[in-house]
């Protein structure tokens, strides 16, 4: 059962692509993320990154809202391949 503190600690990754020139509206939702906009290439890259991020999160057995800033930053860099 969730209490009020748990509900207040939910988190989501938000990706916004601003390089769309073809007029397509791209929106992708998933566990822990919402992606909007971007060119086909940018949107695909954002999608791949959040999927890799979620896989890393699952392997650690954590929820997004449980990560420290440092853990989040490290995991996102790994997911981006940097």
N, CA, C and O atoms as a printed pandas DataFrame, in Angstrom:
     atom_number atom_name residue_name chain_id  residue_number  x_coord  y_coord  z_coord
0              1         N          UNK        A               1    0.839   -1.187    0.000
1              2        CA          UNK        A               1    0.000    0.000    0.000
2              3         C          UNK        A               1    0.880    1.245    0.000
3              4         O          UNK        A               1    1.871    1.308    0.728
4              5         N          UNK        A               2    0.526    2.222   -0.802
5              6        CA          UNK        A               2    1.292    3.451   -0.899
6              7         C          UNK        A               2    0.767    4.491    0.079
7              8         O          UNK        A               2   -0.441    4.698    0.192
8              9         N          UNK        A               3    1.673    5.135    0.777
9             10        CA          UNK        A               3    1.231    6.238    1.617
10            11         C          UNK        A               3    1.494    7.548    0.872
11            12         O          UNK        A               3    2.024    7.525   -0.239
12            13         N          UNK        A               4    1.140    8.663    1.449
13            14        CA          UNK        A               4    1.282    9.955    0.783
14            15         C          UNK        A               4    2.725   10.290    0.450
15            16         O          UNK        A               4    2.994   10.925   -0.570
16            17         N          UNK        A               5    3.665    9.868    1.308
17            18        CA          UNK        A               5    5.075   10.136    1.052
18            19         C          UNK        A               5    5.553    9.388   -0.188
19            20         O          UNK        A               5    6.315    9.938   -0.984
20            21         N          UNK        A               6    5.110    8.124   -0.364
21            22        CA          UNK        A               6    5.492    7.341   -1.535
22            23         C          UNK        A               6    4.950    7.973   -2.812
23            24         O          UNK        A               6    5.655    8.042   -3.819
24            25         N          UNK        A               7    3.719    8.426   -2.776
25            26        CA          UNK        A               7    3.100    9.034   -3.954
26            27         C          UNK        A               7    3.828   10.315   -4.351
27            28         O          UNK        A               7    3.939   10.619   -5.538
28            29         N          UNK        A               8    4.315   11.053   -3.389
29            30        CA          UNK        A               8    5.001   12.309   -3.670
30            31         C          UNK        A               8    6.393   12.083   -4.250
31            32         O          UNK        A               8    6.973   13.006   -4.822
32            33         N          UNK        A               9    6.943   10.876   -4.117
33            34        CA          UNK        A               9    8.301   10.603   -4.552
34            35         C          UNK        A               9    8.366    9.887   -5.905
35            36         O          UNK        A               9    9.381    9.261   -6.210
36            37         N          UNK        A              10    7.326    9.962   -6.709
37            38        CA          UNK        A              10    7.367    9.349   -8.027
38            39         C          UNK        A              10    8.202   10.216   -8.955
39            40         O          UNK        A              10    8.282   11.433   -8.782
40            41         N          UNK        A              11    8.833    9.571   -9.955
41            42        CA          UNK        A              11    9.699   10.290  -10.869
42            43         C          UNK        A              11    9.496    9.762  -12.280
43            44         O          UNK        A              11    9.063    8.627  -12.478
44            45         N          UNK        A              12    9.816   10.602  -13.258
45            46        CA          UNK        A              12    9.725   10.220  -14.659
46            47         C          UNK        A              12   10.831   10.920  -15.431
47            48         O          UNK        A              12   11.191   12.056  -15.124
48            49         N          UNK        A              13   11.367   10.235  -16.434
49            50        CA          UNK        A              13   12.330   10.849  -17.343
50            51         C          UNK        A              13   11.540   11.526  -18.455
51            52         O          UNK        A              13   10.633   10.918  -19.023
52            53         N          UNK        A              14   11.866   12.758  -18.771
53            54        CA          UNK        A              14   11.194   13.499  -19.828
54            55         C          UNK        A              14   12.223   13.866  -20.880
55            56         O          UNK        A              14   13.211   14.539  -20.588
56            57         N          UNK        A              15   11.984   13.416  -22.111
57            58        CA          UNK        A              15   12.869   13.753  -23.218
58            59         C          UNK        A              15   12.116   14.580  -24.234
59            60         O          UNK        A              15   11.012   14.221  -24.644
60            61         N          UNK        A              16   12.718   15.703  -24.648
61            62        CA          UNK        A              16   12.089   16.576  -25.635
62            63         C          UNK        A              16   13.095   16.826  -26.753
63            64         O          UNK        A              16   14.173   17.375  -26.523
64            65         N          UNK        A              17   12.731   16.420  -27.956
65            66        CA          UNK        A              17   13.574   16.665  -29.124
66            67         C          UNK        A              17   13.099   17.917  -29.838
67            68         O          UNK        A              17   11.902   18.086  -30.071
68            69         N          UNK        A              18   14.022   18.788  -30.185
69            70        CA          UNK        A              18   13.653   20.074  -30.789
70            71         C          UNK        A              18   14.110   20.212  -32.242
71            72         O          UNK        A              18   14.016   21.297  -32.815
72            73         N          UNK        A              19   14.599   19.135  -32.839
73            74        CA          UNK        A              19   15.166   19.245  -34.185
74            75         C          UNK        A              19   14.256   18.683  -35.283
75            76         O          UNK        A              19   14.739   18.318  -36.355
76            77         N          UNK        A              20   12.971   18.610  -35.033
77            78        CA          UNK        A              20   12.034   18.060  -36.003
78            79         C          UNK        A              20   11.762   19.064  -37.120
79            80         O          UNK        A              20   11.371   20.202  -36.864
80            81         N          UNK        A              21   11.972   18.631  -38.356
81            82        CA          UNK        A              21   11.667   19.490  -39.507
82            83         C          UNK        A              21   10.711   18.808  -40.480
83            84         O          UNK        A              21   10.335   19.412  -41.485
84            85         N          UNK        A              22   10.304   17.558  -40.208
85            86        CA          UNK        A              22    9.462   16.826  -41.163
86            87         C          UNK        A              22    7.975   16.868  -40.831
87            88         O          UNK        A              22    7.174   16.288  -41.564
88            89         N          UNK        A              23    7.581   17.537  -39.747
89            90        CA          UNK        A              23    6.174   17.681  -39.404
90            91         C          UNK        A              23    5.554   16.508  -38.662
91            92         O          UNK        A              23    4.401   16.601  -38.243
92            93         N          UNK        A              24    6.277   15.411  -38.485
93            94        CA          UNK        A              24    5.741   14.270  -37.744
94            95         C          UNK        A              24    5.724   14.573  -36.253
95            96         O          UNK        A              24    6.632   15.217  -35.727
96            97         N          UNK        A              25    4.688   14.106  -35.583
97            98        CA          UNK        A              25    4.604   14.247  -34.130
98            99         C          UNK        A              25    4.975   12.906  -33.526
99           100         O          UNK        A              25    4.243   11.927  -33.676
100          101         N          UNK        A              26    6.094   12.861  -32.853
101          102        CA          UNK        A              26    6.592   11.620  -32.267
102          103         C          UNK        A              26    6.425   11.664  -30.752
103          104         O          UNK        A              26    6.918   12.576  -30.087
104          105         N          UNK        A              27    5.729   10.673  -30.220
105          106        CA          UNK        A              27    5.523   10.559  -28.778
106          107         C          UNK        A              27    5.718    9.102  -28.406
107          108         O          UNK        A              27    5.129    8.214  -29.022
108          109         N          UNK        A              28    6.542    8.855  -27.400
109          110        CA          UNK        A              28    6.773    7.503  -26.910
110          111         C          UNK        A              28    6.701    7.531  -25.397
111          112         O          UNK        A              28    7.334    8.361  -24.745
112          113         N          UNK        A              29    5.913    6.600  -24.840
113          114        CA          UNK        A              29    5.795    6.477  -23.383
114          115         C          UNK        A              29    6.223    5.085  -22.975
115          116         O          UNK        A              29    6.093    4.127  -23.738
116          117         N          UNK        A              30    6.732    4.988  -21.773
117          118        CA          UNK        A              30    7.116    3.702  -21.225
118          119         C          UNK        A              30    7.284    3.797  -19.736
119          120         O          UNK        A              30    6.986    4.825  -19.127
120          121         N          UNK        A              31    7.769    2.712  -19.142
121          122        CA          UNK        A              31    8.030    2.726  -17.705
122          123         C          UNK        A              31    9.049    3.805  -17.404
123          124         O          UNK        A              31   10.160    3.775  -17.934
124          125         N          UNK        A              32    8.695    4.731  -16.583
125          126        CA          UNK        A              32    9.583    5.803  -16.105
126          127         C          UNK        A              32    9.901    6.867  -17.142
127          128         O          UNK        A              32   10.723    7.738  -16.857
128          129         N          UNK        A              33    9.300    6.853  -18.333
129          130        CA          UNK        A              33    9.685    7.886  -19.299
130          131         C          UNK        A              33    8.554    8.328  -20.211
131          132         O          UNK        A              33    7.576    7.615  -20.436
132          133         N          UNK        A              34    8.734    9.547  -20.730
133          134        CA          UNK        A              34    7.845   10.148  -21.708
134          135         C          UNK        A              34    8.740   10.938  -22.659
135          136         O          UNK        A              34    9.476   11.827  -22.231
136          137         N          UNK        A              35    8.675   10.614  -23.950
137          138        CA          UNK        A              35    9.502   11.279  -24.949
138          139         C          UNK        A              35    8.603   11.966  -25.969
139          140         O          UNK        A              35    7.587   11.408  -26.384
140          141         N          UNK        A              36    8.976   13.175  -26.371
141          142        CA          UNK        A              36    8.183   13.918  -27.339
142          143         C          UNK        A              36    9.090   14.657  -28.303
143          144         O          UNK        A              36   10.118   15.216  -27.921
144          145         N          UNK        A              37    8.679   14.646  -29.567
145          146        CA          UNK        A              37    9.346   15.449  -30.583
146          147         C          UNK        A              37   10.642   14.865  -31.092
147          148         O          UNK        A              37   10.989   13.711  -30.843
148          149         N          UNK        A              38   11.334   15.709  -31.808
149          150        CA          UNK        A              38   12.613   15.333  -32.384
150          151         C          UNK        A              38   12.480   14.754  -33.772
151          152         O          UNK        A              38   11.407   14.316  -34.186
152          153         N          UNK        A              39   13.590   14.761  -34.479
153          154        CA          UNK        A              39   13.644   14.098  -35.777
154          155         C          UNK        A              39   13.531   12.598  -35.544
155          156         O          UNK        A              39   13.584   12.137  -34.404
156          157         N          UNK        A              40   13.374   11.838  -36.620
157          158        CA          UNK        A              40   13.302   10.381  -36.473
158          159         C          UNK        A              40   14.559    9.858  -35.775
159          160         O          UNK        A              40   14.475    9.012  -34.885
160          161         N          UNK        A              41   15.719   10.365  -36.184
161          162        CA          UNK        A              41   16.997    9.934  -35.602
162          163         C          UNK        A              41   17.093   10.299  -34.118
163          164         O          UNK        A              41   17.490    9.471  -33.298
164          165         N          UNK        A              42   16.735   11.519  -33.779
165          166        CA          UNK        A              42   16.811   11.976  -32.387
166          167         C          UNK        A              42   15.852   11.198  -31.509
167          168         O          UNK        A              42   16.217   10.775  -30.412
168          169         N          UNK        A              43   14.629   11.005  -31.979
169          170        CA          UNK        A              43   13.631   10.289  -31.189
170          171         C          UNK        A              43   14.069    8.839  -30.971
171          172         O          UNK        A              43   13.904    8.295  -29.879
172          173         N          UNK        A              44   14.618    8.228  -31.992
173          174        CA          UNK        A              44   15.115    6.854  -31.867
174          175         C          UNK        A              44   16.244    6.778  -30.849
175          176         O          UNK        A              44   16.298    5.848  -30.045
176          177         N          UNK        A              45   17.143    7.755  -30.882
177          178        CA          UNK        A              45   18.267    7.775  -29.928
178          179         C          UNK        A              45   17.775    7.957  -28.494
179          180         O          UNK        A              45   18.257    7.295  -27.574
180          181         N          UNK        A              46   16.801    8.870  -28.310
181          182        CA          UNK        A              46   16.242    9.069  -26.971
182          183         C          UNK        A              46   15.590    7.774  -26.476
183          184         O          UNK        A              46   15.750    7.395  -25.316
184          185         N          UNK        A              47   14.857    7.102  -27.362
185          186        CA          UNK        A              47   14.177    5.863  -26.993
186          187         C          UNK        A              47   15.178    4.791  -26.591
187          188         O          UNK        A              47   15.006    4.132  -25.566
188          189         N          UNK        A              48   16.210    4.616  -27.383
189          190        CA          UNK        A              48   17.238    3.620  -27.058
190          191         C          UNK        A              48   17.900    3.931  -25.717
191          192         O          UNK        A              48   18.174    3.027  -24.927
192          193         N          UNK        A              49   18.154    5.206  -25.468
193          194        CA          UNK        A              49   18.811    5.607  -24.226
194          195         C          UNK        A              49   17.945    5.295  -23.011
195          196         O          UNK        A              49   18.443    4.744  -22.030
196          197         N          UNK        A              50   16.656    5.636  -23.058
197          198        CA          UNK        A              50   15.811    5.384  -21.885
198          199         C          UNK        A              50   15.564    3.888  -21.679
199          200         O          UNK        A              50   15.399    3.441  -20.544
200          201         N          UNK        A              51   15.537    3.114  -22.761
201          202        CA          UNK        A              51   15.386    1.663  -22.613
202          203         C          UNK        A              51   16.621    1.085  -21.926
203          204         O          UNK        A              51   16.499    0.271  -21.011
204          205         N          UNK        A              52   17.809    1.501  -22.363
205          206        CA          UNK        A              52   19.048    1.041  -21.714
206          207         C          UNK        A              52   19.081    1.484  -20.256
207          208         O          UNK        A              52   19.476    0.719  -19.376
208          209         N          UNK        A              53   18.665    2.723  -20.005
209          210        CA          UNK        A              53   18.632    3.250  -18.645
210          211         C          UNK        A              53   17.723    2.389  -17.772
211          212         O          UNK        A              53   18.103    2.008  -16.665
212          213         N          UNK        A              54   16.525    2.082  -18.266
213          214        CA          UNK        A              54   15.576    1.263  -17.497
214          215         C          UNK        A              54   16.116   -0.139  -17.254
215          216         O          UNK        A              54   15.871   -0.717  -16.195
216          217         N          UNK        A              55   16.842   -0.691  -18.210
217          218        CA          UNK        A              55   17.458   -2.008  -18.008
218          219         C          UNK        A              55   18.483   -1.946  -16.885
219          220         O          UNK        A              55   18.534   -2.843  -16.043
220          221         N          UNK        A              56   19.292   -0.907  -16.861
221          222        CA          UNK        A              56   20.286   -0.734  -15.797
222          223         C          UNK        A              56   19.587   -0.554  -14.442
223          224         O          UNK        A              56   20.024   -1.102  -13.430
224          225         N          UNK        A              57   18.523    0.201  -14.439
225          226        CA          UNK        A              57   17.755    0.432  -13.224
226          227         C          UNK        A              57   17.195   -0.886  -12.688
227          228         O          UNK        A              57   17.264   -1.148  -11.488
228          229         N          UNK        A              58   16.646   -1.705  -13.567
229          230        CA          UNK        A              58   16.082   -2.999  -13.167
230          231         C          UNK        A              58   17.162   -3.924  -12.618
231          232         O          UNK        A              58   16.937   -4.631  -11.636
232          233         N          UNK        A              59   18.339   -3.918  -13.252
233          234        CA          UNK        A              59   19.436   -4.769  -12.761
234          235         C          UNK        A              59   19.866   -4.370  -11.360
235          236         O          UNK        A              59   20.295   -5.211  -10.571
236          237         N          UNK        A              60   19.750   -3.087  -11.054
237          238        CA          UNK        A              60   20.099   -2.615   -9.702
238          239         C          UNK        A              60   18.968   -2.837   -8.706
239          240         O          UNK        A              60   19.156   -2.684   -7.499
240          241         N          UNK        A              61   17.797   -3.195   -9.214
241          242        CA          UNK        A              61   16.649   -3.429   -8.338
242          243         C          UNK        A              61   16.137   -2.160   -7.684
243          244         O          UNK        A              61   15.654   -2.189   -6.552
244          245         N          UNK        A              62   16.243   -1.047   -8.394
245          246        CA          UNK        A              62   15.826    0.239   -7.826
246          247         C          UNK        A              62   14.733    0.865   -8.669
247          248         O          UNK        A              62   14.484    0.467   -9.807
248          249         N          UNK        A              63   14.084    1.866   -8.070
249          250        CA          UNK        A              63   13.123    2.704   -8.769
250          251         C          UNK        A              63   13.805    4.032   -9.060
251          252         O          UNK        A              63   14.722    4.438   -8.347
252          253         N          UNK        A              64   13.354    4.702  -10.106
253          254        CA          UNK        A              64   13.963    5.972  -10.512
254          255         C          UNK        A              64   14.072    6.962   -9.357
255          256         O          UNK        A              64   15.103    7.612   -9.186
256          257         N          UNK        A              65   13.013    7.076   -8.569
257          258        CA          UNK        A              65   13.007    8.054   -7.476
258          259         C          UNK        A              65   13.964    7.710   -6.339
259          260         O          UNK        A              65   14.201    8.540   -5.461
260          261         N          UNK        A              66   14.514    6.504   -6.343
261          262        CA          UNK        A              66   15.449    6.094   -5.293
262          263         C          UNK        A              66   16.895    6.463   -5.613
263          264         O          UNK        A              66   17.760    6.358   -4.744
264          265         N          UNK        A              67   17.171    6.889   -6.833
265          266        CA          UNK        A              67   18.550    7.167   -7.228
266          267         C          UNK        A              67   19.040    8.499   -6.678
267          268         O          UNK        A              67   18.294    9.476   -6.615
268          269         N          UNK        A              68   20.286    8.516   -6.288
269          270        CA          UNK        A              68   20.919    9.786   -5.944
270          271         C          UNK        A              68   21.251   10.499   -7.254
271          272         O          UNK        A              68   21.210    9.888   -8.322
272          273         N          UNK        A              69   21.569   11.755   -7.177
273          274        CA          UNK        A              69   21.955   12.503   -8.386
274          275         C          UNK        A              69   23.159   11.872   -9.065
275          276         O          UNK        A              69   23.220   11.784  -10.291
276          277         N          UNK        A              70   24.110   11.438   -8.259
277          278        CA          UNK        A              70   25.322   10.829   -8.799
278          279         C          UNK        A              70   25.008    9.510   -9.510
279          280         O          UNK        A              70   25.513    9.251  -10.602
280          281         N          UNK        A              71   24.167    8.676   -8.878
281          282        CA          UNK        A              71   23.777    7.405   -9.513
282          283         C          UNK        A              71   23.051    7.667  -10.830
283          284         O          UNK        A              71   23.317    7.017  -11.842
284          285         N          UNK        A              72   22.132    8.627  -10.800
285          286        CA          UNK        A              72   21.384    8.963  -12.010
286          287         C          UNK        A              72   22.336    9.410  -13.124
287          288         O          UNK        A              72   22.256    8.923  -14.252
288          289         N          UNK        A              73   23.216   10.322  -12.802
289          290        CA          UNK        A              73   24.162   10.855  -13.789
290          291         C          UNK        A              73   25.035    9.744  -14.359
291          292         O          UNK        A              73   25.222    9.667  -15.573
292          293         N          UNK        A              74   25.569    8.886  -13.499
293          294        CA          UNK        A              74   26.429    7.787  -13.956
294          295         C          UNK        A              74   25.661    6.807  -14.859
295          296         O          UNK        A              74   26.157    6.387  -15.904
296          297         N          UNK        A              75   24.448    6.458  -14.433
297          298        CA          UNK        A              75   23.668    5.513  -15.211
298          299         C          UNK        A              75   23.252    6.102  -16.560
299          300         O          UNK        A              75   23.221    5.390  -17.564
300          301         N          UNK        A              76   22.933    7.391  -16.589
301          302        CA          UNK        A              76   22.532    8.035  -17.851
302          303         C          UNK        A              76   23.729    8.110  -18.804
303          304         O          UNK        A              76   23.581    7.888  -20.006
304          305         N          UNK        A              77   24.889    8.417  -18.278
305          306        CA          UNK        A              77   26.097    8.451  -19.134
306          307         C          UNK        A              77   26.361    7.075  -19.723
307          308         O          UNK        A              77   26.691    6.957  -20.904
308          309         N          UNK        A              78   26.220    6.042  -18.915
309          310        CA          UNK        A              78   26.422    4.671  -19.411
310          311         C          UNK        A              78   25.378    4.342  -20.481
311          312         O          UNK        A              78   25.715    3.755  -21.509
312          313         N          UNK        A              79   24.134    4.710  -20.253
313          314        CA          UNK        A              79   23.062    4.426  -21.208
314          315         C          UNK        A              79   23.270    5.171  -22.523
315          316         O          UNK        A              79   22.907    4.676  -23.590
316          317         N          UNK        A              80   23.856    6.364  -22.440
317          318        CA          UNK        A              80   24.130    7.158  -23.642
318          319         C          UNK        A              80   25.375    6.655  -24.370
319          320         O          UNK        A              80   25.633    7.035  -25.512
320          321         N          UNK        A              81   26.142    5.797  -23.699
321          322        CA          UNK        A              81   27.370    5.289  -24.308
322          323         C          UNK        A              81   28.529    6.251  -24.206
323          324         O          UNK        A              81   29.442    6.218  -25.031
324          325         N          UNK        A              82   28.503    7.117  -23.190
325          326        CA          UNK        A              82   29.582    8.104  -23.011
326          327         C          UNK        A              82   30.547    7.635  -21.957
327          328         O          UNK        A              82   31.523    8.326  -21.662
